Amino acid sequence: MIQRLYKAYLASRKVTTDSRDITPGCIFFAFKGEHFDGNAFAPQALEQGAALCVISDSTYKTDERCIVVDDVLATLQELAREHRRHLTIPIIGITGTNGKTTTKELVHAVLQKRYRTAATKGNFNNHLGVPLTLLAIPANAELAIVEMGANHPGEIEFLCGIADPDCGLITNVGRAHLEGFGSFEGVVRTKTELYRHLRAKQGLVFVNADNERLMHEAEGMESTAYGRNAGADVRGTFVGSEPYMHFYFEVGDNVYNVHSNLLGAYNFDNAMAAVAVGLHFGVEPFDIKEAIEEYTPSNNRSQYKRTGRNALYLDCYNANPSSMAVAIESFGQLQASRKVAIIGGMHELGADERKEHRQLVAELEAIHPEQCLLVGPEFDGIELPPYMLRFDDTADLKAHLHTNPISGATVLVKGSNTNRLWTLEEEL
């Protein structure tokens, strides 16, 4: 059955899980969700030109072009594994607690200076996204970058079993998804499943030389270390971030100054990872500098915007204790006369939720912004200083800002996408 699917895939190189995205010759994978049943769209998909439909409900089988399986997702994953077995190009795997999507985008930008490069779209990095990423690699691609995310033990190992990366990097390990991982050590064990996969196939890892834990985990492996550390194979220096991150990296006796469009000192590590990968694959240093300088973040990740009243630092796509800590520290280092922090509550922390939110409040107190506006029930019951106000949700805060406008301030807006803090922009 997989061979039949793979033959059909090679004829069109297009699979889809969306019945609105049918093209002639494609394979339609019919997923059944809580509010929809993709199986019901199989007859329509065939009428619109799909070569095959993979369904889990035989009720909707109209002819032999419908393949009935027990598990549509598992079949898609197996098709991706089959395709990976036939790929001869290098696959770079990227995971980590924070910064993996930004790092993936920077690596992609750098490698595109020399190669036809494919990469994960957005943060499509899970059990569904990774197989779709592999199956979307163009036939003429020379390199591919696959981002892998996880919130439970064993997930990176599973995704490596599909993507089978030849080299890779872990951006960092931090306190996130603790409800699923159980502890920080659970996070480390899961993220380093990428190292164990690469160790088994004698692959290369790119390691942050300034991260003692990751350096320890990578001992004995073929590696390229990058960072500030004097012993790093690829060395760089953070210069400043007012508002955009400026750094330089060294190649031999030459120094390359990079003025990026990225916010915060924490993006130095992400950029240096891209430098290290680019140099390994033979991208010219000046082209690396140019690629990083040309990259502009989107989707409310590390974006700087000036409105009619304020300067905004928008980082409201993802949030966990580790990313909060570095964002708040970086915000505290900014030279600005008036600072306001708008912070959303963090999710999936399990039993550590209250402790982590108390720590978050302490980190905010340490930089003492003029105002701090906290959003979400996670802050309930935590003692706050007078300049910190809590709101049940973003709608409540939006109403407050409408009647209590902020002007002439530098504003950090930090939270996860589910907080919808990006909707506050019109009131700032």
Protein Blocks (a to p, Z undefined) as FASTA:
>chain_A
ZZmmmmmmmmnopacfbfklccehiacdddddfkbcfklmmmmmmmnopabdcdfbfklp
mblmbccdfblklmmmmmmmmmmmmpcbdcdddedjehklmmmmmmmmmmmmmpccddde
hjafbfklmmmmmmmpcfkbcbdcdddddfbehklmmmmmmnopabdcdfbacdehklmn
opaklmmmmmmmmmmmmmmnopacdddfklmklmmmmgoiacddedjblkbmbdcddfbd
cfbccddddehjbccddddfbehjklmmmmmmmmmmmmmnopafklmmmmmmmpcceehi
aiacddfkbccdddffbccfklmmmmmmmmmmpccfbdcddddddehkljmlmmmmmmmm
mmmmmnopabdcdedjklgoiacdfklccdfblmlmmmmmmmmccehiacdddddfklom
mmmmmmZZ
